[in-house]
Amino acid sequence: MIVSTPLEEQIAEAAGDRLRVLVVGAGVAGIMLCQLLRRHGLHPVLVEHAAPGTDPGYMLALMPMVDPVIEQLGVGQRYRERSTAAPVPRPRAHRARASRGLDGRSPRAVRRLPRDQPR
């Protein structure tokens, strides 16, 4: 769960760390990085420009490249349970013909949309 923590409190927690880390942006990468750093005993300071309650959007096309990180964070099963498989639109050539993947076959990737996000 993500909890808003005042900057001063984050800085105080990080004061004794062997390495002080500032992470800018509470997107998917920033949050994952902070979680991994915490697992190694650090207290990164995370800052986000967007106001609280701002719609953060939703995650598309992260699979399968982030699978290992999601599993390492221990949230893979929870992520899959809260996700809905969505078909990937086929890429189109400049004349609207369906194009092929790099291997000459149709792409078969699947995007996952969180269930609680609008489609």
N, C-alpha and C positions, 0 to 999 in steps of 0.2 A: 504494500500500500504506500502511496506517495503522500507525505504529510508536509505541509508548508512549514518551514522552520526559518525564523528570522536570521538575517545575515550575521548579526553580531553573535548569535548562539552557534552558528556553524563555524565561524572563525575561532571562537573560544574552544570548541571541540577539537579543531585541527591544530591548535597552538603547540601541542606536545608531539606532534607527528614527526618522524624522521624526514619526511618529504611532504611539503605543503602543496596541495593540488587545487587548482581552480578549474571547474568545468563550466563552460558557458553554453547554455541551452539544455532545457529539460525535455528534449525529444527522446526518441527511442535510443539513440546512440549515447546521449549524455546520461540518461538514467542507467543504462546497462553499464557504462563505464564506472559510474559512482558505485553501483552495487559490487562490481568486481574489485574495486579498490577497497571497499569496506571489508570484503572477505579477506583482504591481505592486511588488515589492521590499520588502514588509513582512514581519515575523515575528510573526504574531499568537500570543498565548498562548491555548491551548485547554484548558479544564478540563471534566472529566466526572465526575458524581457516581457513576455506576454502577461497580461493582467490575470489574476486569479479568476477562474470561471470562464475564461476565454475558450472557445471551442478549439481543441487541439487538432482536430481533423482525425484521420484514421490511417491505419497502416496498410499499405498495399505492396505486393510483390517483394516481400522480404524473404519468403521461403524460396528455395532451400538454403540460401547462403548464410542465414543467421541461425539455422537449426542448431549447430554445435554450441553457439553462445547461449541460446535460449535453454538448451538442455543443461549446460554448465551452471546457469543461474538457478536451476531447479524449478523452472516454471513451464517447462515444455508441455507436460500433461495438462496443466491448467489452461495454458494458451490454446491448446487444441480443443479442449472442452468448451471454451468460450468463443471459438471461431466458427465461421461458416465457410465452407468451400465455395468458391465462385469460379466460373469458367473464365479463362483468359481470352480476351478478344484476339482474333488472328490478326497479325500485322497485315497491312494493305500496301500494295505498291502504289505508285503515283496515279495509276489509272483505276484504282479501287479494286483491282484483282487481289485475291488473297495471296500473300507471298509465303514462301517456304522458310523454314528455319535454316540455320547454317549447314545442317547436315542433309538438307534437301527434303526433309520431312516436315510435317506440320508441327508447330510447337505444342507441347502438351502440359505446360506448367499450370499450376493452380495457385491462385491468389487466395489469401484468407482475409476475410473481413470480420472484425469483432462483431459479435451478435448484437451488442447494445448500440451499435452505430447505425445511422440511417444508410440505406442503400440507394 
